């Protein structure tokens, strides 16, 4: 998945927690929870070598665009 994240532009990434049994590290083995989404954002920031706030802002914008809340 690391190579995939490296190659996908940030404006095409969404973060979600629909998979109940694929929790991120450090919660592996526990039921996935929406509060763990920050761990995914941290990992994306690390892989892409960018600021966590940039990931948070971009993925929020991407989500809003997907659901047509902004143009």
C-alpha positions as semicolon CSV with decimal commas, in nm:
position;residue;x (nm);y (nm);z (nm)
1;X;0,000;0,000;0,000
2;X;0,294;0,234;0,056
3;X;0,377;0,248;-0,315
4;X;0,013;0,314;-0,398
5;X;-0,002;0,605;-0,154
6;X;0,323;0,745;-0,292
7;X;0,184;0,745;-0,645
8;X;-0,169;0,873;-0,591
9;X;-0,203;1,253;-0,593
10;X;-0,321;1,392;-0,260
11;X;-0,627;1,546;-0,425
12;X;-0,748;1,193;-0,511
13;X;-0,724;1,038;-0,164
14;X;-1,009;0,981;0,081
15;X;-0,975;0,838;0,431
16;X;-1,239;0,611;0,583
17;X;-1,287;0,338;0,842
18;X;-1,547;0,111;0,681
19;X;-1,344;-0,205;0,726
20;X;-1,419;-0,327;1,078
21;X;-1,128;-0,572;1,083
22;X;-0,847;-0,375;0,918
23;X;-0,745;-0,139;1,195
24;X;-0,429;0,067;1,151
25;X;-0,119;0,011;1,358
26;X;-0,113;0,060;1,665
27;X;-0,470;-0,075;1,686
28;X;-0,419;-0,386;1,471
29;X;-0,624;-0,677;1,605
30;X;-0,894;-0,453;1,751
31;X;-1,220;-0,354;1,587
32;X;-1,169;-0,052;1,361
33;X;-1,316;0,275;1,488
34;X;-1,369;0,615;1,320
35;X;-1,136;0,774;1,576
36;X;-0,848;0,576;1,422
37;X;-0,868;0,769;1,096
38;X;-0,602;1,007;1,228
39;X;-0,353;0,719;1,221
40;X;-0,418;0,676;0,849
41;X;-0,364;1,048;0,792
42;X;-0,036;1,033;0,987
43;X;0,083;0,741;0,774
44;X;-0,006;0,922;0,450
45;X;0,183;1,230;0,570
46;X;0,487;1,018;0,653
47;X;0,481;0,830;0,321
48;X;0,439;1,148;0,119
49;X;0,680;1,343;0,343
50;X;0,429;1,625;0,395
51;X;0,267;1,797;0,690
52;X;-0,021;1,621;0,865
53;X;-0,233;1,936;0,836
54;X;-0,192;1,921;0,457
55;X;-0,328;1,565;0,456
56;X;-0,616;1,660;0,685
57;X;-0,713;1,962;0,475
58;X;-0,681;1,784;0,141
59;X;-0,876;1,476;0,245
60;X;-1,152;1,691;0,396
61;X;-1,173;1,891;0,073
62;X;-1,179;1,567;-0,128
63;X;-1,463;1,432;0,083
64;X;-1,665;1,751;0,048
65;X;-1,609;1,753;-0,328
66;X;-1,717;1,390;-0,355
67;X;-2,043;1,468;-0,180
68;X;-2,087;1,793;-0,375
69;X;-2,065;2,023;-0,073
70;X;-1,818;2,254;-0,247
71;X;-1,737;2,316;-0,611
